[in-house]
Amino acid sequence: MKIAVCVSGGGTNLQAIMDRIEDGTIKNTQIAVVISNKPGAFALERARGRGIPSVCISPKDYPDREGFADAMVNTLREYSVGLVVFAGYLVVVPGKIIKEYRNRIINIHPSLIPAHCGMGYYGLKVHESVLAAGNKVTGATVHFVDEEADHGPIILQKAVNVHEGDTPEILQRRVMEQAEWKILPEAINLIGEGRVYIEGNIAHIKQEA
């Protein structure tokens, strides 16, 4: 299975995916291309360091969202991408891309959806919201992407404890280490093995034969 990993920043989730492909945790999967909306994103350097094609496609470089959507779709087709992985991709995705890759785009979100998610909930803002609410447990969610922000069928979730004295930065790191870097590679592997299917708006995982 050829995947595209879309990123906006440092690419820690990208690194986790690359490492799990390398050690065989993610089977039968190849990162065909890494795409960022920011030319200076360190994630692009991570990709180049592994010899993975990397491109910057920024909405700012196109006169309208239609042009941006066309550029994204054309690139995904060029690399024969079967699954698109949003790994810290801070872009409002045009509907044309979602329609073209319906149930073939997944996202990692740093909370237990439907809590602390939707428009405006990204990066440290998510963890600030968790702490402000006094939650004792948070976590991460991998879900299919649809037209609504942080919506779509949930594939995997993993809970992470909130500790007394946590700052947003400390909690962010714990959620990444204990949840994001584990369930995103796991979800990619499950999809690659053909074990994820959707009925209605619910994602199901087939048991191993």
PyMOL commands that set and color helices and strands:
alter all, ss='L'
color gray80, all
select helices_A, chain A and resi 12-22+42-49+59-61+65-78+95-100+124-133+168-192
alter helices_A, ss='H'
color red, helices_A
select strands_A, chain A and resi 2-7+30-36+54-56+83-86+105-109+137-144+154-161+196-199+202-205
alter strands_A, ss='S'
color yellow, strands_A
deselect
rebuild
show_as cartoon
